[in-house]
Amino acid sequence: MSFSALNCPACGAEVTRYTNPFPTVDIIIEIRYGIILIERKNPPYGWALPGGFVDYGESVETAARREALEETSIVISNLRLVGCYSDPARDDRMHTISTVFAAEGSGNPLAADDAASLQVFSLENMPNNLCFDHEKIIVDYIRMKQKGLL
């Protein structure tokens, strides 16, 4: 944990400011013959799993359902934990810790919110420019599926 000293704007006393990683979720949405990836509207640009930040007071499961719906217009069910990804370098913008789920999607996928577009990709035909550590996550997901763990 890192921290730095700040001065209180009201009284001037020194207070400690703690810097902690931000909790996020990513969702591997299984639909038709593949998984949904979004093309990011904001930096870093490229293809990514749907996901985002966990709101205060929200469980990671609720955040996954919310983010999936916000970015893909898809309702998800049958959440299964793929893993937790915490490499401090996974996001150049800040240190995040992502809880990653696989889920079944139903509905008609439409890009919304932070997604400029979306596409269903087969596991054999993933794009080359995946953001963050999403290539590693998808490789882990494929291995888990092959072993019957998901």
BAFI-3210 file (N, C-alpha, C; in Angstrom, 3 decimals, decimal comma, padded with zeros to 6 digits):
// residues 150
n [1|2|3|4|5|6|7|8|9|10|11|12|13|14|15|16|17|18|19|20|21|22|23|24|25|26|27|28|29|30|31|32|33|34|35|36|37|38|39|40|41|42|43|44|45|46|47|48|49|50|51|52|53|54|55|56|57|58|59|60|61|62|63|64|65|66|67|68|69|70|71|72|73|74|75|76|77|78|79|80|81|82|83|84|85|86|87|88|89|90|91|92|93|94|95|96|97|98|99|100|101|102|103|104|105|106|107|108|109|110|111|112|113|114|115|116|117|118|119|120|121|122|123|124|125|126|127|128|129|130|131|132|133|134|135|136|137|138|139|140|141|142|143|144|145|146|147|148|149|150]
n.u [000,856|000,577|001,105|000,592|001,293|-001,082|-002,472|-005,128|-007,790|-009,462|-008,459|-005,701|-004,185|-001,996|-002,864|-003,293|-003,147|-004,286|-003,380|-004,939|-005,489|-007,953|-011,093|-012,328|-014,372|-014,479|-016,083|-016,613|-018,645|-020,588|-022,048|-024,098|-021,952|-019,548|-017,693|-018,453|-016,798|-015,900|-015,338|-013,389|-014,519|-013,151|-009,767|-007,651|-007,628|-009,069|-009,834|-011,734|-012,729|-016,065|-016,635|-015,827|-015,612|-016,206|-018,884|-019,179|-020,507|-021,524|-021,692|-019,256|-020,463|-022,912|-021,917|-020,768|-023,048|-024,339|-022,417|-022,177|-024,755|-024,878|-022,800|-023,196|-025,870|-026,866|-028,336|-027,015|-026,400|-025,803|-023,227|-019,777|-016,770|-013,768|-011,271|-008,970|-007,325|-004,457|-002,074|-000,046|000,614|-001,375|-003,191|-002,496|-003,361|-003,961|-003,614|-005,408|-007,605|-009,010|-011,926|-012,834|-015,405|-017,114|-020,012|-023,338|-024,941|-027,920|-030,140|-030,117|-027,092|-025,931|-023,877|-023,134|-022,866|-019,617|-018,734|-017,765|-018,328|-019,304|-018,610|-019,179|-016,868|-015,305|-013,595|-011,378|-010,677|-009,692|-009,247|-006,157|-005,371|-005,919|-006,945|-005,432|-004,874|-006,309|-005,942|-004,443|-006,352|-008,368|-006,990|-006,537|-009,220|-009,971|-008,298|-009,355|-011,950|-011,358|-010,431|-012,715|-013,492|-015,130]
n.v [-001,165|002,177|005,526|009,020|012,169|014,682|017,967|018,987|020,788|022,332|022,608|022,461|020,414|017,578|014,846|011,421|010,113|007,398|005,155|002,929|-000,038|-000,060|-001,663|-003,744|-005,281|-007,827|-009,381|-012,401|-012,935|-015,416|-016,182|-017,284|-018,456|-017,775|-015,278|-012,067|-009,128|-005,772|-002,755|-000,265|002,961|004,928|005,904|003,312|002,573|-000,045|-003,586|-005,200|-007,091|-006,785|-004,642|-002,961|-000,472|-001,293|-000,137|001,781|000,016|-002,006|-005,383|-007,566|-009,332|-008,089|-005,781|-006,907|-007,834|-005,357|-003,872|-005,521|-005,281|-002,464|-001,984|-003,803|-004,315|-006,724|-009,258|-011,130|-014,443|-017,271|-016,872|-017,522|-017,840|-016,847|-015,855|-013,791|-010,869|-009,071|-007,745|-004,974|-003,574|-004,052|-002,210|000,754|003,202|003,190|001,335|-001,557|-004,123|-006,877|-008,794|-011,542|-012,882|-015,583|-015,833|-016,616|-015,146|-013,433|-012,165|-009,379|-008,314|-005,029|-002,246|000,048|002,766|002,796|001,472|001,613|-000,031|-003,463|-006,972|-010,427|-012,851|-015,839|-018,288|-019,128|-017,090|-014,505|-010,943|-009,110|-006,881|-006,677|-005,015|-004,088|-006,825|-008,699|-010,662|-012,625|-013,310|-014,437|-016,614|-018,073|-018,605|-020,253|-022,473|-023,319|-024,015|-026,154|-028,000|-028,582|-026,987|-024,806]
n.w [000,000|-000,844|000,245|000,833|002,346|003,037|003,367|005,404|004,034|005,603|008,278|008,102|009,158|008,962|006,964|006,038|002,806|001,204|-001,395|-003,314|-005,327|-007,998|-008,045|-010,624|-013,194|-015,690|-018,429|-020,031|-022,455|-023,556|-026,529|-029,137|-031,516|-030,341|-028,510|-027,117|-028,022|-027,382|-029,204|-028,059|-027,124|-025,863|-024,858|-023,589|-027,041|-029,021|-029,176|-026,642|-023,742|-022,516|-019,739|-016,609|-013,984|-010,551|-008,715|-005,671|-002,946|-004,464|-005,507|-007,080|-008,823|-009,396|-010,583|-012,873|-014,261|-014,683|-016,190|-018,463|-019,571|-019,940|-021,844|-023,937|-024,316|-023,550|-021,580|-018,983|-017,713|-015,529|-014,270|-014,031|-012,296|-013,704|-013,020|-011,107|-011,883|-011,435|-012,046|-011,666|-013,988|-015,826|-016,746|-018,217|-017,299|-014,576|-011,480|-011,475|-010,288|-011,593|-011,470|-013,188|-015,121|-016,749|-018,748|-019,828|-022,563|-023,513|-025,943|-028,266|-029,343|-028,971|-029,387|-026,798|-024,397|-023,299|-025,514|-028,818|-030,932|-031,443|-031,655|-032,369|-031,801|-032,884|-030,905|-032,203|-033,851|-032,919|-032,577|-033,186|-031,729|-028,809|-025,845|-022,678|-020,487|-021,842|-023,794|-022,461|-020,513|-022,113|-023,206|-020,839|-020,204|-022,400|-021,913|-019,454|-020,250|-021,976|-020,136|-018,834|-016,711|-016,725]
ca.u [000,000|001,342|000,355|001,310|000,707|-001,804|-002,941|-006,574|-008,109|-010,211|-007,676|-004,277|-003,508|-001,530|-003,664|-002,712|-003,922|-003,915|-003,589|-005,238|-005,962|-009,373|-011,731|-013,025|-014,853|-014,507|-017,020|-016,551|-020,049|-020,734|-023,282|-024,066|-020,771|-018,336|-017,790|-018,591|-015,766|-016,283|-014,304|-013,463|-014,775|-012,198|-008,442|-006,912|-008,476|-008,856|-010,849|-011,652|-013,886|-016,912|-016,335|-015,647|-015,359|-017,212|-019,359|-019,208|-021,724|-021,969|-020,909|-018,634|-021,451|-023,851|-021,171|-020,629|-024,354|-024,583|-021,492|-022,554|-025,958|-024,560|-021,909|-023,562|-027,334|-027,095|-028,576|-026,178|-026,777|-024,853|-021,891|-018,758|-015,519|-012,602|-010,102|-008,703|-006,136|-004,041|-000,775|-000,132|000,821|-002,432|-003,860|-001,528|-003,943|-003,961|-003,570|-006,741|-007,726|-010,235|-012,562|-013,298|-016,446|-017,711|-021,464|-024,142|-025,641|-029,134|-030,607|-029,482|-026,001|-025,813|-022,877|-023,659|-022,024|-018,211|-018,417|-018,008|-018,956|-019,040|-018,641|-019,034|-015,691|-015,068|-012,371|-010,270|-010,479|-009,662|-008,466|-004,780|-005,105|-006,717|-006,489|-005,125|-004,362|-007,448|-005,490|-004,112|-007,604|-009,058|-006,208|-006,874|-010,606|-009,963|-007,689|-010,317|-013,022|-010,829|-010,306|-014,040|-013,603|-016,135]
ca.v [000,000|003,413|006,659|010,284|013,106|015,841|018,875|019,177|022,135|023,077|022,962|022,443|019,266|016,573|013,628|010,423|009,750|006,055|004,856|001,508|-000,409|000,086|-002,929|-003,757|-006,582|-008,089|-010,469|-013,177|-013,215|-016,489|-016,007|-017,953|-019,273|-017,112|-014,358|-010,657|-008,147|-004,406|-001,839|000,805|004,330|005,791|005,302|002,845|002,092|-001,421|-004,558|-005,574|-007,718|-005,810|-004,552|-001,619|-000,291|-001,687|001,022|001,637|-000,623|-002,959|-006,617|-007,764|-010,009|-007,058|-004,921|-007,635|-007,787|-003,973|-003,502|-006,277|-004,656|-001,105|-001,932|-004,726|-004,472|-008,148|-009,755|-012,308|-015,393|-018,355|-016,320|-018,422|-017,127|-017,241|-015,553|-012,427|-010,400|-007,941|-007,191|-003,506|-003,028|-004,520|-001,017|001,859|004,394|003,070|-000,047|-002,133|-005,555|-007,292|-010,080|-011,897|-013,899|-016,064|-015,832|-016,830|-013,936|-013,584|-010,906|-008,905|-007,429|-003,685|-001,450|001,204|003,313|002,969|000,650|002,232|-001,103|-004,779|-008,075|-011,764|-013,506|-017,233|-018,398|-019,384|-015,931|-013,305|-009,839|-009,012|-005,701|-006,675|-004,077|-004,547|-008,203|-009,512|-011,855|-013,609|-013,752|-015,322|-017,861|-018,791|-019,063|-021,384|-023,602|-023,781|-024,683|-027,433|-028,899|-028,787|-026,232|-023,737]
ca.w [000,000|-000,837|000,770|000,880|003,294|002,511|004,401|005,438|003,570|006,625|009,467|007,799|009,763|008,013|006,909|005,148|001,617|000,777|-002,803|-003,462|-006,665|-008,256|-008,435|-011,907|-013,665|-017,121|-018,659|-021,268|-022,743|-024,540|-027,297|-030,442|-031,801|-029,899|-027,377|-027,505|-027,713|-027,734|-029,661|-027,073|-027,575|-025,159|-024,710|-024,752|-028,121|-029,456|-028,784|-025,229|-023,121|-021,824|-018,313|-016,073|-012,562|-009,567|-007,960|-004,221|-002,473|-005,472|-005,569|-008,389|-009,665|-009,842|-011,513|-014,144|-014,947|-015,090|-017,268|-019,669|-020,128|-020,391|-023,009|-025,022|-024,328|-023,334|-020,231|-018,782|-016,665|-015,295|-014,031|-013,529|-012,058|-014,499|-012,200|-010,649|-012,584|-010,608|-012,417|-011,643|-015,332|-016,733|-017,277|-018,166|-016,690|-013,112|-011,001|-011,295|-010,031|-012,274|-011,271|-014,525|-015,170|-017,989|-018,578|-021,022|-022,951|-024,308|-026,496|-029,489|-028,935|-029,546|-028,683|-026,072|-023,341|-023,662|-026,682|-030,121|-031,702|-030,873|-032,612|-031,809|-032,369|-032,517|-030,115|-033,123|-034,721|-032,083|-033,161|-032,691|-030,888|-027,580|-024,823|-021,320|-020,471|-022,258|-024,518|-021,411|-019,910|-023,062|-023,249|-019,602|-020,365|-023,330|-021,198|-018,445|-020,991|-022,466|-018,984|-018,252|-015,477|-016,871]
c.u [000,902|000,460|001,235|000,584|000,058|-002,144|-004,442|-006,889|-008,835|-009,323|-006,170|-003,514|-003,086|-002,412|-003,003|-003,671|-003,415|-004,244|-003,762|-005,641|-007,476|-009,973|-012,523|-013,550|-014,682|-015,358|-016,774|-017,988|-020,128|-022,085|-023,099|-022,825|-019,485|-018,555|-017,839|-017,357|-016,294|-015,072|-014,438|-013,630|-013,732|-010,836|-008,403|-007,844|-008,110|-009,999|-010,624|-012,877|-014,752|-016,547|-016,176|-015,471|-016,541|-017,593|-019,334|-020,552|-022,255|-021,098|-020,288|-019,608|-022,463|-023,171|-021,023|-021,936|-024,639|-023,705|-021,825|-023,757|-025,656|-023,778|-022,382|-025,061|-027,741|-027,345|-027,757|-026,722|-025,670|-023,424|-020,980|-017,448|-014,403|-011,340|-010,025|-007,364|-005,687|-002,676|-000,877|000,019|-000,301|-003,190|-002,900|-002,057|-003,852|-003,872|-005,003|-006,608|-009,063|-010,661|-013,222|-014,281|-016,677|-019,207|-022,135|-024,922|-026,893|-029,613|-029,858|-028,362|-025,981|-024,807|-023,528|-022,606|-020,589|-017,798|-018,763|-018,701|-018,700|-019,150|-018,549|-017,879|-015,672|-013,754|-011,148|-009,899|-010,545|-008,872|-007,086|-004,572|-006,008|-006,093|-006,171|-004,476|-005,426|-007,064|-005,159|-005,381|-008,313|-008,317|-006,502|-008,277|-010,667|-009,394|-008,667|-011,477|-012,572|-010,707|-011,643|-014,265|-014,615|-017,371]
c.v [001,228|004,531|007,894|011,196|014,268|016,748|019,049|020,607|022,969|023,540|022,975|021,269|018,273|015,332|012,687|010,126|008,396|005,873|003,348|001,222|-000,247|-001,262|-002,779|-005,167|-006,632|-009,325|-011,093|-013,621|-014,215|-016,330|-016,629|-018,806|-018,616|-016,285|-012,926|-009,879|-006,785|-003,680|-000,593|002,179|005,295|005,100|004,370|002,217|000,663|-002,294|-004,989|-006,382|-006,610|-005,798|-003,116|-001,635|-000,748|-000,431|000,727|001,033|-001,701|-004,217|-006,745|-008,461|-009,002|-006,128|-005,601|-007,598|-006,386|-003,595|-004,241|-005,623|-003,265|-001,093|-002,762|-004,888|-005,921|-008,424|-011,032|-013,157|-016,432|-017,827|-017,394|-017,663|-017,710|-017,000|-014,102|-012,016|-009,084|-007,360|-005,669|-002,862|-003,406|-003,362|000,148|003,085|004,385|001,598|-000,516|-003,607|-005,977|-008,686|-010,412|-013,051|-014,354|-016,111|-016,120|-015,551|-014,253|-012,207|-010,580|-007,937|-006,117|-002,897|-000,231|001,652|003,522|002,178|001,400|001,247|-002,404|-005,819|-009,382|-012,427|-014,966|-017,282|-018,655|-018,158|-014,626|-012,198|-009,758|-007,908|-005,650|-005,734|-004,804|-005,936|-009,178|-010,721|-012,970|-014,168|-014,745|-016,649|-018,702|-019,383|-020,301|-022,631|-024,190|-024,536|-026,069|-028,464|-029,180|-028,044|-025,097|-024,284]
c.w [000,000|-000,295|000,714|001,854|002,551|003,675|004,284|005,002|004,629|007,772|009,235|008,384|008,677|008,109|005,901|004,017|001,152|-000,701|-002,923|-004,902|-006,772|-008,646|-009,733|-012,166|-015,178|-017,313|-020,027|-021,529|-023,891|-025,230|-028,672|-030,577|-031,356|-028,657|-027,903|-027,078|-028,133|-028,299|-028,806|-027,712|-027,006|-025,059|-023,497|-025,787|-028,493|-028,990|-027,351|-024,822|-022,533|-020,339|-017,871|-014,572|-011,710|-008,787|-006,464|-003,801|-003,406|-005,392|-006,956|-009,345|-010,228|-010,843|-012,868|-014,924|-015,490|-016,281|-018,560|-020,342|-020,688|-021,700|-024,188|-025,215|-024,117|-021,851|-020,079|-017,637|-016,533|-015,176|-013,450|-013,415|-012,912|-013,681|-011,807|-011,238|-011,959|-010,936|-012,442|-013,020|-016,300|-017,376|-017,112|-017,429|-015,169|-012,739|-010,745|-010,958|-010,618|-011,845|-012,599|-014,439|-016,601|-017,723|-019,905|-021,301|-023,737|-024,747|-027,766|-029,117|-029,711|-028,725|-028,037|-025,059|-023,838|-024,896|-027,963|-031,048|-030,957|-031,957|-031,835|-032,549|-031,956|-031,748|-030,984|-033,950|-033,924|-032,786|-032,504|-031,665|-029,658|-026,552|-023,515|-021,379|-020,967|-023,106|-023,526|-020,792|-020,831|-023,198|-022,007|-019,680|-021,268|-022,652|-020,172|-019,114|-021,457|-021,343|-018,308|-016,946|-015,526|-017,557]
res [m|s|f|s|a|l|n|c|p|a|c|g|a|e|v|t|r|y|t|n|p|f|p|t|v|d|i|i|i|e|i|r|y|g|i|i|l|i|e|r|k|n|p|p|y|g|w|a|l|p|g|g|f|v|d|y|g|e|s|v|e|t|a|a|r|r|e|a|l|e|e|t|s|i|v|i|s|n|l|r|l|v|g|c|y|s|d|p|a|r|d|d|r|m|h|t|i|s|t|v|f|a|a|e|g|s|g|n|p|l|a|a|d|d|a|a|s|l|q|v|f|s|l|e|n|m|p|n|n|l|c|f|d|h|e|k|i|i|v|d|y|i|r|m|k|q|k|g|l|l]
***
